[in-house]
Amino acid sequence: MCGIVGYTGKESALSPVLEGLRRLEYRGYDSAGIALVVKKGDPLWLEKRAGKLGNLESILDSVPESHSGIGHTRWATHGGPTDVNAHPHVDNEGKLALIHNGIIENYVELKAMLTARGHIFKSETDTESVVHLLSDARKAHNGDLAAAMREVCGELRGSFTLLAVHSDEPGRIVGARRNSPLVVGVGDGENFLASDVSAFIAHTKRALELGQDEVVDITADSIVITDLAGTVLPHREYEISWDASAAERGGYAHFMLKEIYEQPKSIADTLIGRTAGLDASITAGIDLQGIEKVVIIGCGTAYNAGLVGKYAIEKWANISVDVELASEYRYREPSVDNKTLLIPISQSGETMDTLMAMRYAREKGARVFSVCNTNGSTIPRESDAVLYTHAGPEIAVASTKAFTAQLVAMYLLALHLGKVRGFISADLENEIERELTDLPGKVEQVLETVEPLRALTRQFKDATSVLFLGRHVGFPTALEGALKLKELAYMHAEGFAGGELKHGPIALIDQGTPVVAIMPTENSLLAEKMASNIQEVKARGAIIIAIADAPLASADHLIRIPKTHEFLQPVLAVVPLQVISYEMAIARGNDVDQPRNLAKSVTVE
């Protein structure tokens, strides 16, 4: 949930650390801080401030020369977003600094033990217990910071990524990870550690994966990875497929707007080489014909993508599909065995709720076929097979292009299952493949017509509630539209299945209530029923904003989208919903890219 970065090398460390924090601020923006090693044996240079990174940058007038340092941008868990609680945290000598992403579950007992030893605590965080514990361990290991880190990790319970520096060892940074992301950037005479590759993409495209419970020890010219027993492990290097410009705004007012307009490309990239079907090797080792049940897990937007995938998989592959909130899945002890195919969906590949649910299912024998946007992340590494989306970096906290890429991945996966299991006809297969090929161009058409929608949205900026209605695949599309509005506009928004209105939700309708209706495709059996649902709310004073591929007389405002196969319509219908949320946030004066209380990658349970 927090962003961490470390640099050691030939440059002045402040520049790459600050640059990394700017690129990682989407992971948390409650506070930020930097620790630099200036002179061997001296106390570290340390600055940290509550609030966004700009608060820290505004005080960095005179910074001493340093060639190694660590930085942190925080999403608060233990202790409020204050200067004192901001990372890095230091030991009582001021020579050891540590930053942390995750949660230390046994910090209370550690704090009691360390206080009894004479350590003085200044913050309310769980992290401060670790820096004091590491300080004692380092002394016990005669100043070997990596050995101390290995010992400390064995004493910690919870999830964490840790980075530490000590002024007695300038140029050295030690990191560790458990259930939380950490990657190594491999440079020329310089090396990096970070939560994700965006932090160092401007400097190198070479990266190393770190596995569970591994410790990394870097200098400007060396990288050593070990397990907690100290055994040296081989490097697992990969090349980053995008460049620094992909993580810049490129002239757009906000990252979210840029990412909305990148969707034709991200969809096309996800489809490259796949419109005629997935290569059979992608699921080698999984007996798909022997699978009796499919379970899709995800959180937030990924969960909504899974709901759309359920419709396609059940129809095209003729197999029962459950869609589960990953955060709840393992706690109800569901029935899982080796005939269950689990499909976790995660943009980052590090979503903790999804990862832990996946591990639970794997322990019960399930086979795992993940959908992910981040190469080398934990979820795909622990899966039997992975279908990567190619949305590129998504910086805005509210997901847009990652969602539509996930939808496309679900269609590809559903087609693959249908073909392997022998239930999809050749005619339908060919139709879906043609429609998939046409999707990028059709999304482009939608984007060319959204300007009037932006003006329309501003008319409803003072509304107290907005309702979203849909049927069939339009229902999860409505859920996604409501989620986006909650995230960005901080207003009440709910998505409902149209047929459920009369069973309670219609009581929410008042004179002037905006209702966004996602109409089924014109030739759908549900088109008439949805039209009736619209009449029900219109008769009670609702203002209807309809998204449809055909004229609709009952709509007060109509947003036309191109025709496509009914299962693929969410890819087109969600784009206007994204624009509505974006424009509503601006009209209400909210931060579009960094909405309050949220972070991009949820790496804590």
Disulfide bonds with the S-S distance in Angstrom:
none
